[in-house]
Amino acid sequence: MQDDSLDQMFAALADRTRRDIVARLAEGDATLTELAEGYPFSVQAVAKHIAVLERAGVVTRTRDAQRRPIHLEAEVLAGMTTWIELYRARAEDRFRRLDAVLDSMDDDAATDITASSTSPKEQRP
């Protein structure tokens, strides 16, 4: 996946309304009018949000007789998920290594404490 397309997709999904539109389209295709019914702003405002999602490749519009349903392109979201998963896995690996280092430091500290508490006390002359 190219950086430019990822930038567009993440920018498109940065807006709460567009994320909500994507969530609604995950349930099934809908027309612009159907999508606009759920928002307190105009159909034209929703159309602008749809245009941003369309330019990013997240949604497409098709023609079904007189209807123009908007369709969520799930494979695009899968590509984003793959990109996110790659870096999530790398971060988890770093955290596992850090946990191992911290655990070994705790073990060393516990050994030092145990050793100092079990050593005989120095006798005073």
C-alpha positions in Angstrom: 0.0 0.0 0.0 1.4 3.4 -1.0 2.1 6.1 1.6 -0.1 8.6 -0.3 -3.1 6.3 -0.3 -2.6 5.5 3.4 -2.4 9.2 4.1 -5.7 9.8 2.3 -7.4 6.9 4.1 -6.3 7.9 7.6 -7.1 11.6 6.9 -10.6 10.5 5.7 -11.1 8.5 8.8 -9.8 11.2 11.1 -13.3 12.8 11.1 -15.9 11.4 13.6 -18.8 11.8 11.1 -16.9 9.9 8.4 -16.0 7.1 10.8 -19.7 6.9 11.7 -20.6 6.8 8.0 -18.2 3.9 7.5 -19.7 2.1 10.5 -23.2 2.5 9.1 -22.0 1.3 5.6 -20.5 -1.7 7.3 -24.1 -2.8 8.0 -24.9 -2.5 4.3 -25.0 -0.2 1.3 -27.1 3.0 1.6 -27.9 6.0 -0.5 -26.8 9.5 0.3 -30.4 10.4 1.4 -30.5 7.4 3.6 -27.2 8.2 5.2 -28.2 11.9 5.6 -31.3 11.0 7.6 -29.2 10.2 10.6 -27.4 13.5 10.9 -28.5 17.0 12.0 -26.9 18.7 9.0 -27.8 18.9 5.3 -27.6 16.3 2.6 -24.9 18.5 0.9 -22.7 18.3 4.0 -23.0 14.5 4.1 -22.2 14.5 0.4 -19.0 16.3 1.1 -18.0 13.7 3.7 -18.9 10.9 1.2 -16.7 12.7 -1.4 -13.7 12.6 0.9 -14.2 8.9 1.6 -14.6 8.3 -2.1 -11.4 10.1 -3.0 -9.6 8.0 -0.3 -11.0 4.8 -1.9 -12.9 3.9 1.3 -16.3 4.0 -0.4 -17.6 3.7 -4.0 -20.9 4.7 -5.6 -22.7 2.4 -7.9 -25.8 2.7 -9.9 -28.8 0.4 -9.3 -31.6 1.7 -11.6 -32.6 5.0 -10.0 -30.7 4.4 -6.8 -27.0 5.3 -6.3 -26.0 3.2 -3.3 -22.7 3.9 -1.6 -20.6 0.8 -0.9 -17.9 0.3 1.7 -14.7 -1.0 0.2 -13.8 -3.5 3.0 -10.6 -4.6 1.3 -9.3 -1.0 1.7 -9.9 -1.2 5.4 -8.2 -4.6 5.4 -5.1 -3.0 3.9 -5.1 -0.4 6.6 -5.5 -3.1 9.2 -2.5 -5.0 7.8 -0.4 -1.8 8.0 -1.5 -1.2 11.6 -1.0 -4.9 12.6 2.6 -4.8 11.3 3.5 -1.9 13.7 1.4 -3.3 16.5 3.3 -6.6 16.4 6.6 -4.7 16.4 5.6 -2.7 19.4 4.4 -5.8 21.3 7.8 -7.4 20.6 9.6 -4.4 22.0 7.4 -4.5 25.1 8.0 -8.2 25.6 11.8 -7.6 25.5 11.4 -4.7 27.9 9.4 -6.9 30.3 12.1 -9.5 30.1 14.8 -6.9 31.0 12.7 -5.6 33.9 11.9 -9.1 35.2 15.7 -9.9 35.2 16.4 -6.7 37.0 13.7 -7.6 39.6 15.2 -11.1 40.0 18.7 -9.6 40.5 17.4 -7.1 43.1 15.6 -9.9 44.9 18.8 -12.0 44.9 20.8 -9.1 46.3 18.3 -8.4 49.1 18.1 -12.1 50.0 21.9 -12.4 50.0 22.4 -9.4 52.2 19.7 -10.4 54.8 21.1 -13.9 55.2 24.8 -12.9 55.6 26.1 -13.1 59.1 26.3 -9.8 60.9 29.7 -8.5 61.7 30.7 -9.0 65.3 31.8 -5.9 67.2 35.0 -6.2 69.2 
